[in-house]
Amino acid sequence: MSEQLFRLDAGFQQYGWGKIGSSSAVAQFAHHSNPSVKIDESKPYAELWMGTHSSVPSYNHDTKEPLSKIITEHPQEYLGSSIINKFESKTQLPFLFKVLSIEKVLSIQAHPDKALARVLRANDPKNYPDDNHKPEMAIAVTDFEGFCGFKPLETIADELNKIPEFKAVIGEELAAEFIANIKPSAAENSSEYESNRKLLQKVFGKVMNSKDDFIVEQSKLLIKRAQEHPECFTEKDLPALLLNLNEQFPNDIGLFCGGLLLNHCQLKAGEAIFLQAKDPHAYISGDIIECMAASDNVVRAGFTPKFKDVKNLVEMLTYQYGSVESQKMVPENFDRSSGQGKSLLYNPPIDEFAVVETTFKGAQGGVRSFKGLQGPSIVITTKGNGFLKNGDVKLRAEPGYVFFIAPGTEVDFISEDEDFTTYRAFVEAN
């Protein structure tokens, strides 16, 4: 009988936008779970990857075997027939689980759906490393801010009326067409809603196809306005946001395609957003738990020195729009657990993953028991101390410790203190 519960070693990525040195939760977790990882206080630590993705695979902590090899040799035991049949793989988890520590804004980006991913991968394997889609969910661990989806249309129209630099980039004619013809109260799936989306696509496309020197010129004027006349902006936090972003990426197109067109999203710890494939977004600051379909495909728009695929980006976006609140996820009680503490389920409308947060506030020494789930899962401890227990196997859990749980495995989460906090990503076929 193979192990049903075992500890994993997870790898990390040092992208330039990550928090520096030991200020990064990623660095703290990597070092605490593996003291041989020495933190370089001059380097960024951006992402901790937990899963089977070939870019940064996870390993069995004791045997040092890659998780993908363990699954490949025992697919029925570690994936289960329902997961194998649904996702047509005997070697990989369908999700990738991450911790992100964000100091600087990430590129404004979107991810293709499955059909487009296959085309992009076939045509440009250098920039599109796989053929999967990448819907993703972010759960704030600390205060978090980012961009998520297009603003309500009336907000964009208001900005076009009030901010001359924005109108200059869009052009008088298109700005007038947008302001006159949008129907902010249009019902989803109606012809008016479709017309709204086409107008939004024209505006976004105009921004993205602007000449670089013209964007630089208008960006300088926009930043001067944010400094000297913040009252021109309807959204009170927007001038400070633009100034912050401009310090990181001076005179960048992201000031327009992000700051003026996308929602500025601010989450408190425990709040979450879900981002469908083809929705534009960017993370700005904070620490988050992130889960996504197992893909690394990114189509970029701004705040990046990397390749921008403007044509595909403008064509692929859904151009759905609305408030930040409409994109937040409301967690629900996870009813397949019982005992002390509390388990909340973040369950996005996709097949590849869901995430359970388990906390023990006021329940020091408490035990929370989980029934077996019908698919594999990965757990990370983010705070406090405790244990994970299955039968005779009892494994210590501390910040940064990561575990794999096989399908059908009953597990007790045992807290040593009331700070003990874990996140568990899992997949089930139904």
Secondary structure as UniProt FT lines:
FT   STRAND          5..9
FT   STRAND          11..13
FT   TURN            16..17
FT   STRAND          18..20
FT   HELIX           21..23
FT   HELIX           25..33
FT   TURN            35..36
FT   TURN            41..42
FT   STRAND          44..45
FT   STRAND          47..50
FT   TURN            54..55
FT   STRAND          59..60
FT   TURN            61..63
FT   HELIX           67..73
FT   HELIX           75..78
FT   HELIX           81..87
FT   STRAND          95..102
FT   STRAND          108..110
FT   HELIX           114..123
FT   TURN            125..127
FT   STRAND          136..140
FT   STRAND          144..150
FT   HELIX           153..162
FT   HELIX           164..170
FT   HELIX           172..181
FT   TURN            184..185
FT   TURN            188..189
FT   HELIX           191..208
FT   HELIX           212..228
FT   HELIX           230..232
FT   TURN            236..237
FT   HELIX           238..248
FT   TURN            250..251
FT   HELIX           255..260
FT   STRAND          262..267
FT   TURN            269..270
FT   STRAND          272..275
FT   TURN            277..278
FT   STRAND          281..293
FT   STRAND          299..302
FT   HELIX           310..316
FT   HELIX           325..327
FT   STRAND          328..329
FT   STRAND          332..333
FT   TURN            335..336
FT   STRAND          337..339
FT   STRAND          342..346
FT   STRAND          354..359
FT   TURN            361..362
FT   TURN            364..365
FT   STRAND          367..370
FT   STRAND          377..383
FT   STRAND          386..390
FT   TURN            391..392
FT   STRAND          393..397
FT   TURN            399..400
FT   STRAND          402..405
FT   TURN            407..408
FT   STRAND          411..415
FT   TURN            418..419
FT   STRAND          421..426
//
